Amino acid sequence: MDKKGIDFGAMLQTAIKVVTSPAAFFREMPKTGGYQDPLLFMVIMGVVNGIVTAVLGIFGLALIFSVGMAIASVIIYPVMYAVFGFIGAAFVFAVWKLMGSAEPYETAYRCVAYIAAFMPLVSIINVIPYVGVLASLALLTWIYVLASVEAHKLPVQKSWLVFGIIGAALFLMSLGAGMASRVVQHGADQQLMEMQKSTEEMKQKMEEMQKKMEPK
């Protein structure tokens, strides 16, 4: 990368190639060369995803509790991507090693960094309840299978088996979390209704006592 500045045009072209031709991208991707370029690419994708999430949140289409949080996501997402990108790469690096990959950690990190190009699309897909989560996890599973086959030269069937299991496990966890959230919300709604009912009853009793105390 040119040290004089960030080449946003080149980043845009890279993002387009990752999204439109992921198999070719991972086949041709340099497996080493430093962390600066992939880290910067991931941070920029974090900014883009933060903007997408902020817009969705403002219109009530994302799991954002306030407009302030929606706007803050533009700052929070890039930081999260920068930090957790290394952690996520460590996880898939271990998975790929167990699958028989001979590639170093840097290659795993580069795969994770460039897969971040799909995250704005994933945020949009996740707007659809349940189906969106399933579709986004299916998409990411497919992308990681492509990275496994093209960048790590692993067998197709083994890649689908391993990342299919991981994707299914993440979907079940997401489904369970969603159901738990609904149960908690339902319980909170019930408590609120009971409190309102109790308040109304107390109000009625107070009014009755007040009427009895009035002089006839």
Secondary structure, DSSP 8 states (H G I E B T S, - for coil): --TTS--HHHHHHHHHHHHH-HHHHHHHS-S-S-SHHHHHHHHHHHHHHHHHHHHHHHTT-SS-SSHHHHHHHHHHHHHHHHHHHHHHHHHHHHHHHHHT----HHHHHHHHHHHGGGHHHHHHHTTSTTHHHHHHHHHHHHHHHHHHHHTS---HHHHHHHHHHHHHHHHHHHHHHHHHHHHHHHHHHHHHHHHHHHHHHHHHHHHHHHHHHS--
